Amino acid sequence: MSSIFQRALGSDFDRLHPRIQRRFSVGLDTGEACAGRGVMDRVWHGGPLVRPFLALGGVRNILVPKSGSDIPFTIENFPYTDSYGRETVTFVRTFAFPGRTRRFDATMVFSPERGCIVDYLGTHQHLATDLHFEADTTGAIVIRSGEHRFREGPLDVRVPDLIGGDTVVRESYDEEAGRFRIQVSVSNRRFGRLFGYDGSFTADYADASACGSRTDLRPVREEARA
């Protein structure tokens, strides 16, 4: 059985840099968890019009309503089986801003029905986003967001493109520096750039079973609908 990311990438997985392949092999099959530690050279957000939305999202660890330079950063990818029996991998990013730490939480599953990774954002998985993965010509992994859906109780609605965010992530491996490099940009078709960051990190791997249940990385609420 392959990782959820291998299933999403298909034959493109073999085109990734070997270090990127290992990072995105994290899962129940390999039994590995991954922790990245580094520095974001820049964390940015859009102008005054978008700040209230970022502040609201920050309440449930969706996006980051602060900006800065040289921000210490961690990303924790921990695989587990959720309460609906799905293999899930956490993408919990922590930014250590001066005076206050901020988290940007996501949990990812592979949806055979949708044919892609579904990314549940925040502490309560209210927002589900389709993610589409590909390898570029340099062996980097590129991730682009697709449809967004909002779920709260019986409510199940598609988020209109006009108010949704378009996300592009590129993660590569720098052989000379011995570090992973990442660039993330979230933009809106009406309001322009919303949020992003870029920097580098190193990665360490651990036996996922030895890490315990890691409830600190898991969402408060889980959503069955993909």
matplotlib code that plots the C-alpha trace (Angstrom):
import matplotlib.pyplot as plt

x = [0.0, 1.4, 1.1, -1.8, 0.5, 1.8, -1.8, -2.5, 0.6, 0.5, 3.4, 4.6, 5.8, 8.8, 9.8, 10.2, 13.7, 14.5, 14.4, 10.9, 9.8, 10.8, 9.0, 5.8, 6.0, 5.1, 2.1, 0.8, 2.5, 6.0, 5.2, 7.2, 6.4, 8.3, 9.2, 10.7, 12.4, 13.8, 13.2, 10.7, 12.5, 9.3, 5.7, 3.4, -0.3, -2.4, -3.6, -6.1, -9.2, -8.1, -6.8, -10.2, -10.6, -7.2, -7.9, -11.1, -9.3, -6.6, -9.1, -9.2, -5.7, -6.6, -4.0, -1.8, -2.9, 0.7, 3.7, 7.4, 10.9, 13.2, 10.4, 11.3, 9.1, 8.2, 6.0, 4.8, 3.5, 2.1, 0.0, -2.9, -6.3, -9.2, -12.5, -13.9, -11.2, -9.3, -5.6, -4.8, -1.6, -1.3, 0.3, 0.6, 2.8, 3.9, 5.3, 7.2, 6.5, 8.0, 5.6, 3.2, 3.2, 0.7, -0.4, -1.7, -3.4, -4.4, -5.2, -5.2, -6.9, -7.0, -10.5, -11.0, -14.4, -12.8, -9.6, -7.4, -6.2, -8.8, -7.3, -9.3, -8.3, -8.3, -9.1, -12.6, -12.3, -15.1, -13.3, -12.4, -10.3, -9.3, -5.6, -3.9, -0.3, 2.3, 6.1, 7.8, 10.8, 13.3, 11.9, 10.0, 6.4, 3.8, 0.4, -2.6, -5.9, -9.2, -12.8, -13.5, -16.5, -17.8, -19.4, -21.1, -23.8, -26.3, -24.7, -22.7, -22.0, -19.4, -17.4, -17.8, -14.5, -15.1, -14.5, -12.3, -8.6, -6.3, -3.3, 0.0, 2.7, 6.1, 8.5, 11.9, 15.2, 18.4, 21.3, 24.0, 22.4, 21.0, 17.6, 14.1, 12.8, 9.2, 7.1, 3.4, 1.0, -2.7, -4.6, -8.2, -9.5, -11.1, -8.9, -5.5, -2.8, -4.0, -1.2, 2.0, 5.4, 8.8, 11.9, 13.7, 13.9, 15.6, 13.6, 13.9, 12.0, 10.7, 8.7, 5.1, 4.0, 6.7, 5.2, 2.0, -1.5, -0.3, -3.7, -2.1, -1.8, -5.3, -8.4, -11.0, -13.7, -13.6, -15.7, -16.9, -17.8, -15.0]
y = [0.0, 3.4, 6.7, 9.0, 11.3, 8.5, 7.7, 11.4, 11.8, 8.5, 8.1, 11.7, 10.4, 8.8, 12.1, 13.8, 14.3, 11.4, 13.6, 14.9, 11.3, 10.3, 13.3, 12.5, 8.8, 9.5, 7.4, 4.3, 2.0, 3.3, 3.9, 7.1, 10.6, 13.7, 16.9, 19.8, 22.7, 25.8, 29.5, 31.3, 34.2, 36.0, 35.5, 38.0, 38.9, 41.1, 44.7, 46.0, 44.5, 41.0, 41.3, 40.8, 37.5, 36.3, 37.3, 35.3, 32.3, 32.5, 31.7, 28.1, 27.9, 28.6, 30.9, 33.2, 36.9, 38.1, 38.9, 39.1, 38.1, 35.3, 33.5, 30.1, 27.4, 23.8, 21.5, 18.2, 15.4, 12.6, 9.7, 8.2, 6.5, 8.9, 8.1, 7.2, 4.7, 6.9, 7.2, 10.8, 12.9, 16.1, 19.2, 21.3, 24.4, 26.5, 30.0, 31.4, 35.1, 37.4, 37.5, 34.9, 31.6, 30.9, 27.6, 26.8, 23.3, 20.9, 17.2, 15.4, 12.2, 10.7, 10.5, 7.8, 9.4, 12.8, 11.3, 13.7, 14.7, 16.4, 19.0, 19.7, 23.1, 24.3, 22.8, 21.7, 20.6, 23.0, 23.8, 21.0, 21.8, 19.5, 19.5, 18.5, 17.3, 17.2, 17.0, 19.8, 19.5, 20.0, 17.2, 19.7, 19.0, 21.5, 21.5, 23.6, 24.0, 23.2, 23.3, 24.5, 23.2, 24.5, 22.0, 22.8, 20.5, 19.9, 22.7, 21.6, 24.3, 24.9, 28.1, 30.4, 31.1, 34.8, 34.5, 31.4, 31.3, 29.9, 28.2, 27.2, 25.4, 24.4, 22.3, 21.5, 20.1, 22.2, 19.8, 22.4, 23.7, 20.3, 21.8, 21.8, 25.0, 26.0, 28.7, 29.1, 31.7, 32.1, 34.6, 35.6, 36.5, 39.7, 40.8, 39.7, 38.2, 37.0, 35.2, 33.3, 32.4, 31.2, 29.8, 26.5, 23.7, 20.4, 17.2, 14.4, 11.1, 9.1, 5.9, 7.0, 4.3, 5.5, 9.1, 8.0, 9.3, 12.9, 14.3, 17.7, 17.6, 16.1, 18.3, 18.9, 17.7, 15.4, 15.7, 12.6, 14.3, 14.7]
z = [0.0, -0.9, 0.9, 0.3, -1.6, -3.9, -4.7, -5.5, -7.7, -9.5, -11.9, -11.1, -7.8, -9.5, -11.0, -7.5, -6.0, -3.7, -0.6, -1.6, -2.3, 1.3, 2.8, 0.9, 1.7, 5.3, 6.2, 7.9, 5.4, 6.1, 9.7, 9.6, 10.9, 9.8, 11.6, 9.7, 11.5, 10.0, 9.4, 7.1, 5.5, 5.1, 6.3, 4.5, 4.2, 2.1, 2.8, 5.3, 3.5, 4.1, 7.7, 9.3, 7.4, 8.5, 12.1, 12.0, 10.4, 13.0, 15.8, 14.5, 13.1, 9.5, 7.9, 9.9, 10.6, 11.3, 9.1, 9.7, 8.7, 9.9, 11.7, 13.4, 11.9, 12.4, 10.3, 11.7, 9.5, 11.6, 10.1, 11.9, 11.3, 12.0, 13.6, 10.2, 9.4, 6.9, 6.7, 7.7, 7.7, 9.7, 8.3, 11.4, 10.8, 13.8, 13.4, 16.4, 16.0, 18.7, 21.6, 20.2, 18.4, 15.6, 14.1, 10.7, 11.0, 8.2, 8.0, 4.7, 3.4, 0.0, -1.5, -4.1, -5.0, -5.7, -7.1, -5.1, -1.6, 0.5, 2.9, 6.0, 7.4, 11.0, 14.3, 13.4, 9.8, 8.7, 5.4, 3.0, -0.1, -3.0, -3.6, -6.9, -6.8, -9.6, -10.0, -11.9, -14.2, -11.3, -9.1, -6.8, -5.7, -6.7, -5.0, -6.2, -4.5, -6.2, -5.0, -1.4, 0.6, 4.0, 6.4, 9.7, 11.0, 8.2, 6.1, 3.1, 0.6, -2.1, -1.4, -4.5, -6.3, -5.8, -2.0, -1.9, -1.8, -4.6, -3.0, -4.7, -2.8, -4.1, -2.1, -3.4, -2.1, -2.2, -2.6, -1.9, 1.3, 2.4, 3.1, 1.9, 0.4, 0.4, -1.1, -0.3, -1.7, -1.1, -3.2, -4.0, -7.4, -6.1, -3.2, -4.6, -2.4, 1.1, 2.8, 2.2, 3.3, 2.0, 3.6, 4.3, 6.8, 7.6, 8.2, 10.8, 10.7, 13.5, 14.1, 14.1, 16.6, 19.1, 18.9, 20.6, 19.5, 19.1, 20.1, 20.1, 16.3, 15.7, 15.1, 17.8, 15.4, 12.4, 9.3, 7.5, 4.3, 1.8]

ax = plt.figure().add_subplot(projection="3d")
ax.plot(x, y, z, "-o")
ax.set_aspect("equal")
plt.show()
